[in-house]
């Protein structure tokens, strides 16, 4: 980032004084606001109120299954998978509805690959030194899974169209211990990036030294549009066409569609990968919560119902993202102290401040009663080497709170930034 | 088993002829009945119909948590844990309500011990050759977990009061690769055995060569009484008193209380084990389905409510077990061809036939349209070396169906048994 208009020492001193005054004023407000995670707001949760009394008197799936009892279908209810198959770009026969969060499906895919033998593998990953590529900035919970399971992480920079594919291609071509890459292809967490067709093509066609390389395609925001309906290439079809049918696991969930935790998660992949998943998971589980799946199918009805439901979310969410952008523009627009993303969907804005300032901004915000996601959370091991990315999740607070939060953060950005520039002179 | 009264060749020939005629008659009935798993009957499921419209308009836990959203409590709702803590004999602070089946909690405990370091362990189990003791007859899904995860299985015979503790003590004292034992302490699957106080005492006090030895205490039938309310010793307290506080994981679920799959599971253990579980599972999951926990807490209300609910189950189940016992007694009582258990709770009857006959009985039953759990399922790798144990789960069929099934099985037992005795002469 270039810093402009601070060459003049007097002007900088003036800016710093002003920022200090504003920060003192901010602290005087005695705020207690939380922006740490991308949680749906109560108003959004109310959109799914009907789920609280569903399935009503009913308990039978379309195929006649008594959803109250043990037994098939272990793949999840067909009527629910039908709704989500188009959204997740997975043929319905290759799409499973299981569990209550995609995070656990990603975890379990890693576990089954560590302790079993994933299609194409020569043995258990647990017996090897294994690494994953981590596009940064990225999602802290992906990194936490790797950390917990002893998988090394190799950061790869993000570009406007996804991970830097030149870097990715070079790494996976030469290093067989690289077994996978984390991808949030649409409205990426935290920068809102959508993967370009070129990125999808190169991911699906690239040569990998590991025969058992996997793309963990976390399509968490597949239908979470804020502006239009951005599409991203069909990675599963692209991999199949490129002769690497087993290369990708697709994940999705209703955590930010209906209820987080009380929702349904999805796993889609090639027939061989799906069979491998089934072989492992049928030993682990008596099957998914079929009643909750029935509940969701009755509520959402069909893919159009899902789309209409997401438009109702958008009407609540879009003004929040607009507020953040407006306040950031008003307060930081001409300072040269920060840039930020204007995502067309998803749950996050990535705020990039001057190098070496992100931790200080978060610390200042916390002291002023605004809890922000820890700086560094967007990078493996919590280490953003440039210390400059802050994740902003505007969904939970009210518009009024958000106005205060966004303003408060800009004050902290100005204080930290001007202090930094002063120290550098 | 001693076989009586078949010394006379003519009498035996007569018995065999009669069994053959009865079997032909059985096949003529064209039955199509399934007894393969211990599934609750629709009538039992109807007892929990209220759950289909709960939590109603409500979504707030007693501690104020919005159960529709991300966030605490990751341990599960306190009001639900309060209901189950006495039943599972676990202090409520050491009892977690998580997931929809105890099977997956057992699986995940094994996975976390394989890929992490369980308290007391010197390293990952994945880096060692690990074995579990398997009391036989036992539960096929325990064995399937071991098989899938590469854990060796060592069978240990059951006695009237639990596993043969002399055998257990000798094995665990001398062999450090033995890391655990599977236990179904109350109304054991399939023989209905309840562990004696002596067994609980010896399990908790025995010396183990492995410092990270674990008892997997699958208390699946903790409140599933058919006759009185049998108690089993408090293993968690016993282990703590014996100076082995971290020795036991306690598991339970509502699969056979409310709805299988749409229920709630429980994990209880020492504070150190619980902290270890949390550290692992918070990486894996966004938390349990809190709404389903709220639904269950509202439905069951308290421990007395749970007890009353189980009495309603008993009124449906007890006559089914009585039917099996009556028909078996009538048809097999004086033949010397079989013995069977008369459990005071749980879901299963263990039928023991002449050595080498169990597979044949199951095959004959299948040919006559009665699907029975495969013989051998009660043993590791599906291998009952004496080929004599058959698991009978009377819960799902109607009384009328059960009458036919029980009779049908006795015909198969007679045919297989008399054929065997004839061949042996």
Interface residues (C-beta under 8 A of the other chain):
Chain A: X37 X39 X40 X42 X45 X48 X49 X52 X53 X55 X56 X57 X58 X59 X66 X67 X68 X69 X70 X71 X100 X101 X103 X104 X107 X108 X111 X114 X115 X116 X124 X126 X127 X141 X144 X145 X147 X148 X149 X150 X255 X259 X260 X261 X262 X280 X283 X284 X285 X286 X287 X288 X289 X290 X291 X292
Chain B: X37 X39 X40 X42 X45 X48 X49 X52 X53 X55 X56 X57 X58 X59 X66 X67 X68 X69 X70 X71 X100 X101 X103 X104 X107 X108 X111 X114 X115 X116 X124 X126 X127 X141 X144 X145 X147 X148 X149 X150 X255 X259 X260 X261 X262 X280 X283 X284 X285 X286 X287 X288 X289 X290 X291 X292
